[in-house]
């Protein structure tokens, strides 16, 4: 039995991990939200300014501070 099939019988799969091809942009790709920043609007504004239009997980994340924001659908 192959390793892949052996893992599957336990409900385990090897994931595909997608990262930007240009490794120089990895600094803006990852976004880490610690509890200390969940309600810090200035922090999230700085992150948005830093990331800009670059590929970033920020673009697929809704920080907690924006859960009740009127523009949350655009975020």
N, C-alpha and C positions, 0 to 999 in steps of 0.2 A: 504494500500500500504506500502511495506517495505521501510525503510530508503534508502536502496541501489537503489531501483527502483525509488523512489522520486528524488534522486540526478541525476540519469541517464536521467530523462526527461528534466533536465536543462543542460545536457552535462557535468556533473561532475561525476568523478569516484574516488573511494578511491584507491590510488596507493599501489603497493607492494614496500616496501623499502628494498633493499638488502644491508646488511652490513656483514662484516666478522664475523664468529661465535666466534672467539677468541677476546674478547673485549680488551685484552691487546695490540692488534695491531691496534687499532683505530687511534693512533697517526700518523701512517704512511699511513692510509687509506685516510684521507681527505687531499686535496691539495687546498689551497686558493691562487688565483692569484689576487693581487691588481694592480692597474695601475702603482704603483711605481716600480713593479717588472717585468713588461711585457718585458722590454728590458735589464734586468740585467742578463747577462749570468752567472755570479758567483752565483747568487741566485739560478737559476735553476740547476746548477751543484751541489750545496749543497743539494738541494732537492733530486736530483737523487742519490747522495751518501747516504743520510739518508734513503731513501726508499729501495734502493737495489732491491732485488727480492721479497720483501714483497708485499702482496696484497695492491694495492693502486690505487686510481683514477688517479694518475699520468700516469699510464699505458694506460689509455683510453683518455688522454687529450694531445693535441698538443699545448704547450705554444706558444704564439704569436711570441716570439723571433725566433722560429724554422720554421716559415711559408715559408721562402725562403731558408732554409738550404738544402744542397745536400742530407742529410740523413733523411729528414723528413718522408719518407715512412717507415723507420725502427723504427722511434719513434712512 
